Amino acid sequence: VAAAHPAMVRKIAGEGHEVACHGDRHELVSNQTPDEFRVDIHRAKALLEDLTSQPVLGYRAPNFSIGRAQAWAYDILLEEGFQYDSSIYPILHDRYGEPGAPRFPYEILRKGRETLLEFPIGTVRLLGVNLPIGGGGYFRLLPLALIRYAIQRVNAHERQPTMFYFHPWELDPD
């Protein structure tokens, strides 16, 4: 998207928004080797930094595809200059998710003075189960009142922020 619409990326950054990285080819991390992953994120990060003249600090794996078997990706993210990741969805799902992962921001990797923070996608815990409220398909399919209630519950009862994401086309299909 950035290569096809560089003016849009510049405008977003120019209006004060942080631009983070989702990879160059939107390839699942679980389908890449460590070398392929490094090339992919390096290419995307360089393009975004060139367009915005700002450092790119954040990353999210396509389809939350950093699982336990891809923990090597955190080392590469840290080596490539990322400061945070948001690829963990602490839910039970057939294609992604780690239901036992922490639900709120935490340090996922430390090497010397460098750290990589994890900002897991938002969940509400009810009846001992993490339920997804963090955006994407759940934002499109669940009633807005339910999403709003769940986020307010997490904020008020657990006194924690909720990571919420959306794709631009979910707000503006044009």
N, C-alpha and C positions, 0 to 999 in steps of 0.2 A: 504494500500500500504506500509506504513512504517513497519508494522509487517511482511509482506511478503518479503520485500526487504530492510532490515535494512542497509546493506552495501551501497546501493544507497543513502539513506538519510544521512548517515555519510559522504559520498563523497561530496554530494551537500553542506553540512554545512562546510566541510573541505576546500572547494574551496572558502569560504567566503560569501556564499549566506545565507540570512536569511530564516529560515524554520518557516512557520506559520501553522495554524491549519484550517482544513476543517471538523473537526468532526471525530469520530471514525467509525461510521456506515454509513455515508453519508445519514443520515435520515433528511428529511425536518424538520426544527424547528417547523413549523406550525403543524406537526403531533406528536409533543412531548409535554409532560407535563414539567413544569419547573424542576421537579426532574429528569426526564429522560434526559433532555437537560444537566443539570449539570453533571450527571454521564458520558454522552457521551463526552463532551468536556474535562472533567477532565481526563478521560482515555486516550484520544488522546494527550492531552498536556503533560501528564506524560510520555508517550511513546516517544514522540518527544524530550522532554528535556533529557530523559535518553540516547537516541541515539546520540544527538548532543552535550550534555553537555553545552547547551546554553538555556537561557530563551526563551520561546515561547510567543511572545507579540501580535501577530495578529491572527485574525479569519475572515473567510468568511463562511456564511451559504450556504449549498447546495441549488442551484437554487434560491439564493437570498430570502430565505424563512423566513426572519424576517420582518414581516409587522407590521402595527399599533397594531394588536391584540397580537403580540408577543413582545411588547416593554419590557416585563419583562426579556427578554433574555439579554438586555444590563446590567441590574443590576448583573446578574449571571456572565457575561463576566468580568465585573469589579471586582467582588468578587473573581473570579478564577485567577486574575492576568493578564488579557489581557489589553493592552494599546490602541489597535485600532481594529476597525472592518471595513470590506469592503463588507457589505451585501446589501447595498441599491443601486438600479439601478433607477435613477430618470427618468424613462420612463413610458409610458402607454403600458401595455402588459396584455394579458389575464391571465397569471399565476403568475406574479410577477411585481414589479415595484411600485414606488411612484413618479408620474410625478411632484408633487409639492415640493419634497424634494430638499434641496440645491444640487447644481451640483459639488461643490468643497469641499475640506476637511473642516470639522467643528467639534466642540465639541458636541457630542451627549448626553453625560451624565457626570455630575460632582457630586461627593459626597465628601465633605470636600476637601482634597488635591488631591484626586484621580480623574482622568478624563479618559474618553473613547473617543477617536477621531474616527470620521467616515471618510472614504475615499470612496466616492461614485464612482461607475463605470462611465467611461467617456461617455459624451454626447456632441453633438454639437447642439446649439440652432439655428434653422432656421424657419422663418415664425411663431414664437411664440411657436414652438414645440421642445421638447428635442428629438433628434434622437440618437439612440445607435451607438457608435463607440468604445466601450470599450473592444471588444474582443469576445472570445467564438464563438458561432454560427455566429455572425455578421462578425467576422474576417474570417471565412471560406466561407461565402456566398457573402459578398460584395467585389467588386474589391479593391485590395490593394491600387490603386491610390486614390480611394475615401476615404478610411480610412486615408491614409497619409494626404490628403488635409484637411480633417475635423480636425485631430489632430493639424496640423499646424495652422489652422484657430483659434482654441481655444487658442493655445499658443500665437499667434501673436495679435489677436484682443481682447481677454479677459485677456491676460497675466496670464494664469492659467495653471497648469499641467493637464494632462489627465491620469486618472487611466486606465491602459490597462492590461488585463489578458489573459492568454492562458493556455491550457492544454498541457502537454508535447507531447502527441500524435498528436497534431495539427501541431507540427513542425517536429516530427520524428515518423512516424507510426510504426516503428520497436521497 
